[in-house]
Amino acid sequence: MAQPTKQQWEEIKHKLSGPYGTAYLKCDDYIISAQVEQSKMKLVVSIYVNGWIKGQDLWRGKESKINQMGDIARRFHCCHRISVPAKTVTLNIKILGKKQCKEKGCNEARVWTYPQFGTPGAFIAHLKKHNPSIEVLDYLTYRQLMDALPKEAEDKT
């Protein structure tokens, strides 16, 4: 259970505080690249797992089914939660009834994951919470590990 030192965490936070900053990490068998990018009119920390942001790793669903979330989404993506507005809850109960709403989960909050964090501190806190083994990498080591990964077969259509 190796963790970076407090000084290393501060260095990562400093790297990700400026525009276009990048930090490289290794968490268990995953190689992580955290990059500061522009999203609309603000800067966010985008997370690339093994060099990619894959749509299949994103997750969305009802709050009661959060245990079905994939490993990558749980460990490296930011969770967003949206509850159903009170007006809609009242309308659903009026139309379907309380029992039916509870069975179908109509009024249950929705959760989705996305590989972007608003601040470097949020990214670091999430990483510490969900990953027991973290190693800080320099760029050359990161490139060597990325080159050693098996290449995915390209679709021939």
N, C-alpha and C positions, 0 to 999 in steps of 0.2 A: 504494500500500500504506500507507494511513493507519491509524495506531494511536493510541488515546488515550494521554495522558501518564501517568506513574506516579501523579501526584496525582489525575487523573481516575479511575484504577483504584481508588485508595484511597477516593475519594468513593463510587464504585459499591458497593464492599465495605461501606462504612459504612451506606449506604442499605439494603442487603439484610441487614444484621445484626440489625435490629430487627423486631418483629412488623409485618406489613402494609406493609413497605417496598416501593418500586417503583423500577425503573430502566428507562430507555428507550434503545434502541440501534438503529442501522441497520447491517446487515452486507450489503454488496453491494446486492441488490434486495429484501432481506428487512427488515421492520420488526419488531423484537423488543421484547417487554415481559417483563421478569423481575419476578415478584411473590413476596413471601414469604407463604406460605399455610400453614394447618394441615393436616397429613395424619396422621390418627389422633392420636397424642399428641405429635407433634413438629412443628417448623416446617421447611418445605422451600422451596426456590426453584423456582417453577413457571415454565416458559418458554412464552410465547404467540408464535407466528410469524404475522405479519400479523393479529393479533387472535384467533387460534384455536389450539386444540389439536385436531388432526384425527386420527381413528383411522387414516386411510389413510397418515399420515406415520409412525406407529409401525412398528417392524420387529422381527421375531423369526425366528430360524433357527439353523442349525448354524454352528459357528465357521468351518468351511471355506468357507461361502458368505457371509461377511461383506462381500465385495466387491459383493454385490448390494443392499446397503443403500441406501436412498434418500438424496438430497442433504440434505433437511431433518433426517432422523434422524441422519445422520453429523455435521452441523455444529452442531446445537442440542440433541440429546437425550443423556442420560446412558446409557452402556452398562452392562448388568449381565450377568455371566457365571456360569453354574452348570455345574459339571462333574458327570459321572455318578458316583455313589458307588461305591467299590471293590467293595462287596458285589454291586451290580448288574452291574458289569463282569465279575466272576467268573462270575456266573450266566449272563449273555449268552454268554460264551465257552463255557461248559459246554453250553448249549443249541444255539447256532448254529455254534460254531467260530470260530477267530481270523480266518480268511479271509473268511467270511460277514459277521462283525461289521465288519471293515474296509471291505468293499464297501458295506455298507448304512449305515455310520456310526453304528451303535448306541451306541457308547461315546464318541462325540464330544461335547464341551461344547456347551451351548446358550447363545445370546446373544440379548438383547432390549434394545430401547431404550425409554426412558420420559422424558418431558419434565420431570423433577424432579431437582434436585440437592440433596444433603444440606447443603451449606455454600456460602456465596457464593464462597469461594476455589476450590472445585471447579468451579463454573460459570465463573468468570473464566479459570481455567487451560484449560478445555475450549474456550472461546470463542477465546482467543488461539491455541491450537494449530490449530484448524480453520477460521479465518476470517482471510484476509489484510487485508481492508478493514473496519474497525470505526469507527463514528462515534457519539459520545454525543449524545443528543437531550434537549431539555427537553420538558415536557408539551405545550406549545402546538405546537411543531414536530411532535411525535408525532401529535397530533390532526389536523393539517393533512395529513400524509402518509397517515394512515389514511382520512381523508375522500376523498383523491384516488384511493385504490385502487378498482378496478372492483368493483361489487356483484355477488355471486354470484346466479345465477338461483335463485329459490325453487322448490321442488318443488310442483307443483299436482296434488295427488292427491285 
